[in-house]
Amino acid sequence: MRLTPCDFNRFTQSNLLKTNFGGAEANVAVLLSSLNIPSKFITKLPNNDISKSAIEFLRQHNVDTSEIVFGGDRLGLYFLEQGIGYRPSKVIYDRQYSSFSMSSFSDYDWEKIFKDVSWFHISGITLALNDNLFNICLEALKIAKSKNIKVSFDINYRKSLWSKEKAKETILKIIKYVDICIGNEEHLQMIFDTHDLDRDKHNELTHCGYLQLCKQIDAIHKFEKIFITMRRTVSSNHNKFSSMCYTENNHYFSRWYDITDILDRVGSGDSFSAGVIYSIISKYDIKDILEFASSACVLKHSVNGDICDIRKEEIEDLAFGQMNGRIER
């Protein structure tokens, strides 16, 4: 559950906090469900009214909650102070001893969970919570791999949850089970220890530098596809966004988007991941995969809360059509 001061106030200014439900994998499941991809969310929650509200929220978005287990005492929280102008947003996590972080191996029957499942998505935020949860996720990944289930992994590194050294050590243990790797250039460079990449006069990676990055990663592990999100932050309310996809025989860069008047950027990376998963399942070509996923990410910036409450037609209009912000009548 996310708790946010109203009207871009700081924590010290507000005695009123808005609540939203979300989380990296949950955000992906919600958008996929809205795109008519049947999606199931796996977690552990305390058996109380707050959790029931969270489950009802997921069900409202047609996410299958049948495999959620109950136990423990508390739902994980995070507090978000939304930035504005040149003041950045701030996040404070409160997830220690949450029901999910205290999961045990016996909570999840992966054979049952993975029945009739073709895709499994996981993020680095989940792996970061503690070693026990990492081992549970590792078991899930091994079983998914044995069943030829496609696995996508979003690095989603959060420095307040674990160190760079711990993240690198942990993530390198799971990459052999991953088909689709998603991350930004900073996190990919950190995990895979890349070097000597071509940069421009502003020290930003050039297209050649991104290609070098992917080839160095490819030499460590041959993912089916690598997706890289590219963000330039002008201010909290003004970002520029593009992305890249790399496969062994092909690569593509999306167009750049100038995102002004950002309402809420939390969950935009999860929208990108959902866009990737949807368009691969839908058998889009590499160019259209990237444009669809990028458009989903960009449109999330216009929606309050963690989830991307955007229709498929709106994503397609921005990716392939003529969306321009004019009133539809």
C-alpha positions in Angstrom: 0.0 0.0 0.0 1.3 3.4 -1.0 0.8 6.5 1.3 1.2 9.9 -0.3 0.8 13.5 0.9 -1.8 15.4 -1.1 -1.1 18.2 -3.6 2.6 17.5 -3.9 3.1 18.5 -0.2 6.2 17.3 1.7 5.9 14.7 4.5 6.5 17.5 7.1 3.6 19.6 5.7 0.8 17.1 5.5 -1.4 15.4 8.1 -3.4 13.7 5.4 -2.1 10.8 3.2 -3.8 9.3 0.2 -3.7 5.5 -0.2 -3.2 3.5 -3.3 -2.4 -0.2 -3.9 0.4 -1.3 -6.2 3.8 -2.9 -6.4 6.0 -3.8 -9.3 4.6 -7.2 -10.3 1.0 -6.2 -9.4 1.2 -3.2 -11.7 2.3 -5.4 -14.5 -0.5 -7.9 -13.9 -3.1 -5.1 -13.8 -2.1 -3.6 -17.2 -1.8 -7.0 -18.8 -5.3 -7.9 -17.6 -6.7 -4.7 -19.1 -5.0 -5.7 -22.4 -6.9 -9.0 -22.2 -4.0 -11.2 -21.1 -5.2 -13.4 -18.3 -3.0 -12.6 -15.3 -2.5 -14.1 -11.9 -0.8 -12.4 -8.9 1.1 -14.3 -6.3 1.7 -13.0 -2.8 1.1 -13.5 0.9 -1.1 -11.1 2.9 -2.3 -10.8 6.4 -5.9 -11.8 6.9 -7.5 -8.4 7.6 -9.7 -5.8 6.0 -6.8 -3.9 4.5 -5.7 -7.0 2.6 -9.2 -7.7 1.5 -9.4 -4.1 0.1 -6.1 -4.8 -1.8 -7.5 -8.1 -3.2 -10.8 -6.4 -4.2 -8.7 -3.7 -6.0 -6.9 -6.4 -8.0 -10.2 -8.2 -8.8 -11.7 -5.0 -10.0 -9.0 -5.0 -12.6 -9.7 -8.7 -13.5 -6.5 -10.0 -11.9 -6.7 -13.6 -10.7 -6.1 -13.6 -6.9 -7.0 -17.3 -6.3 -3.4 -18.3 -5.4 -2.8 -15.5 -2.8 -2.1 -17.0 0.6 -2.8 -15.6 4.0 -0.7 -15.3 7.1 1.5 -13.0 9.1 0.6 -9.6 10.6 1.1 -6.8 8.2 0.9 -5.5 4.6 4.0 -3.9 3.2 3.9 -0.1 2.9 5.8 2.6 1.2 5.5 6.3 1.5 5.9 8.6 -1.5 6.6 12.3 -1.4 5.9 13.5 -4.9 8.4 15.9 -6.3 7.7 19.0 -8.4 9.9 21.2 -10.5 13.5 20.6 -9.5 12.6 19.0 -6.1 12.8 15.2 -6.6 10.3 12.6 -5.4 11.3 10.6 -2.3 10.3 7.0 -1.3 10.5 5.5 2.1 9.9 1.7 2.2 8.3 0.0 5.3 8.4 -3.7 4.3 10.3 -5.4 7.0 8.3 -8.1 8.7 5.5 -7.8 6.1 3.6 -11.0 5.5 5.1 -11.4 2.1 8.7 -10.8 3.3 8.1 -13.5 5.9 7.0 -16.0 3.4 8.0 -19.7 3.8 8.6 -22.3 1.1 5.4 -24.1 2.1 3.3 -21.1 1.2 3.6 -21.6 -2.5 2.7 -24.7 -4.5 4.5 -23.8 -7.7 3.3 -26.9 -9.5 -0.3 -25.8 -8.9 0.5 -22.1 -9.5 2.2 -22.8 -12.8 -0.6 -25.0 -14.2 -1.6 -23.6 -17.7 0.8 -20.7 -17.2 3.0 -19.6 -20.2 4.8 -16.5 -18.7 6.3 -15.7 -15.3 7.4 -12.1 -14.5 9.5 -11.0 -11.5 11.4 -7.9 -10.4 14.5 -7.1 -8.4 12.4 -5.4 -5.7 11.1 -8.8 -4.7 14.6 -10.4 -4.7 15.9 -7.5 -2.5 13.6 -8.1 0.5 15.6 -10.9 2.1 17.6 -14.0 1.4 14.8 -16.4 2.3 12.5 -14.7 -0.3 15.3 -14.9 -2.8 15.5 -18.6 -2.3 11.8 -19.0 -2.7 11.9 -17.0 -6.0 14.9 -19.1 -7.1 12.9 -22.3 -6.6 10.0 -20.7 -8.6 12.4 -19.8 -11.5 13.8 -23.3 -11.6 10.4 -24.9 -11.8 9.3 -22.3 -14.4 12.3 -23.1 -16.5 11.7 -26.9 -16.3 8.2 -26.3 -17.6 9.4 -24.1 -20.5 7.6 -21.1 -19.1 8.9 -17.8 -20.5 10.5 -15.7 -17.7 10.9 -11.9 -17.8 12.9 -10.1 -15.2 13.0 -6.3 -14.5 16.1 -5.4 -12.6 14.3 -2.6 -10.7 17.3 -1.8 -8.4 16.4 0.2 -5.3 19.4 1.4 -3.3 17.4 1.8 -0.2 16.6 -1.9 -0.2 20.0 -3.4 -0.9 23.6 -2.5 -1.8 25.0 -2.6 -5.3 27.2 -5.5 -4.3 24.4 -7.6 -2.9 22.2 -6.8 -5.9 24.9 -7.9 -8.4 25.7 -11.1 -6.5 22.1 -12.1 -6.2 20.9 -11.2 -9.7 23.9 -13.0 -11.4 22.6 -16.2 -9.7 19.3 -16.1 -11.5 20.0 -14.8 -15.0 20.4 -18.3 -16.4 16.6 -18.8 -15.8 15.7 -15.5 -17.5 14.6 -15.1 -21.1 13.7 -11.4 -21.2 15.8 -8.9 -19.3 14.6 -5.4 -18.7 16.5 -2.5 -17.1 17.9 0.9 -17.6 21.5 1.5 -18.7 22.8 2.3 -15.2 21.4 -0.8 -13.6 22.6 -3.1 -16.5 26.1 -1.6 -16.3 26.2 -2.1 -12.5 25.0 -5.8 -12.6 27.1 -6.9 -15.6 30.2 -4.7 -15.0 30.4 -3.3 -18.5 33.2 -0.9 -19.6 34.6 1.3 -22.3 31.2 2.3 -23.7 30.9 5.1 -26.3 29.5 8.3 -24.9 28.7 11.8 -26.2 30.0 15.2 -24.9 27.4 15.1 -22.1 28.6 11.7 -20.9 25.4 10.0 -22.2 25.6 6.7 -24.0 25.4 7.0 -27.8 23.5 4.5 -29.9 26.8 2.8 -30.4 27.4 2.8 -26.7 24.1 1.0 -26.1 24.9 -1.5 -28.7 28.3 -2.1 -27.0 26.5 -2.5 -23.7 24.2 -5.2 -25.0 27.0 -7.1 -26.8 29.0 -7.2 -23.5 26.0 -8.5 -21.7 25.4 -11.0 -24.5 28.9 -12.4 -23.9 28.0 -13.1 -20.3 24.5 -14.6 -20.9 22.5 -14.8 -24.1 19.1 -13.5 -23.2 16.4 -14.0 -25.8 15.9 -10.2 -25.7 17.3 -7.3 -23.7 15.1 -4.2 -23.2 16.7 -0.9 -22.1 14.7 2.1 -20.9 16.4 5.4 -21.5 15.2 8.4 -19.5 16.6 12.0 -19.4 15.3 14.0 -16.4 14.9 17.7 -17.0 12.8 18.1 -13.8 10.4 16.1 -11.7 7.6 17.1 -14.1 9.5 17.0 -17.4 11.3 13.9 -18.7 12.4 12.6 -22.0 12.0 8.9 -22.7 13.2 6.4 -25.3 14.0 2.7 -25.2 16.0 0.0 -27.0 15.6 -3.7 -27.8 18.5 -6.0 -28.5 18.5 -9.6 -29.8 21.4 -11.6 -31.2 20.6 -10.6 -34.8 18.7 -7.3 -34.5 18.3 -4.1 -32.4 16.0 -1.2 -32.5 15.6 2.2 -30.8 12.2 3.7 -30.2 11.5 7.4 -30.9 12.1 9.9 -28.1 9.1 11.2 -26.2 9.0 14.6 -24.5 6.9 14.1 -21.4 5.8 17.3 -19.8 3.4 18.1 -17.0 4.0 14.6 -15.4 1.2 13.7 -13.0 2.8 10.5 -11.5 5.7 8.6 -12.9 5.6 5.7 -10.3 4.8 2.5 -12.1 5.9 3.7 -15.6 8.7 1.1 -15.8 6.1 -1.6 -14.9 3.9 -0.3 -17.7 6.9 -0.7 -20.0 7.3 -4.3 -18.8 3.7 -5.1 -19.4 3.8 -3.6 -22.8 6.8 -5.8 -23.7 5.1 -8.9 -22.4 1.8 -8.1 -24.2 3.4 -7.3 -27.6 5.7 -10.4 -27.5 2.7 -12.6 -26.7 0.8 -10.9 -29.5 3.7 -11.6 -31.9 4.5 -8.0 -32.8 7.8 -7.4 -34.7 10.7 -5.9 -32.8 9.9 -2.3 -33.8 6.3 -2.5 -32.8 7.1 -4.3 -29.5 9.3 -1.4 -28.5 7.0 1.4 -29.7 4.0 -0.2 -27.9 5.9 -0.7 -24.7 7.3 2.8 -24.8 3.9 4.3 -25.4 2.5 2.4 -22.4 5.3 3.7 -20.3 4.8 7.3 -21.5 1.0 7.3 -20.9 1.4 6.0 -17.4 2.9 9.4 -16.5 -0.6 10.9 -17.0 -2.3 8.6 -14.5 -2.4 9.0 -10.7 -1.4 5.9 -8.6 0.9 3.0 -9.3 -1.2 1.2 -12.0 -1.6 2.3 -15.6 -5.3 2.7 -16.1 -5.0 3.1 -19.9 -6.8 1.3 -22.7 -5.1 -0.7 -25.4 -6.5 1.7 -28.1 -4.9 4.6 -26.4 -1.5 2.9 -26.3 -1.9 2.0 -30.0 -2.9 5.5 -30.9 0.2 7.0 -29.3 2.5 4.2 -30.6 1.2 3.9 -34.2 -1.4 6.6 -34.6 -2.2 10.3 -34.0 -2.8 10.8 -30.3 -2.2 14.5 -29.6 -4.1 15.3 -26.4 -7.1 16.9 -28.2 -10.6 16.3 -26.8 -12.3 13.2 -28.2 -15.9 13.9 -29.1 
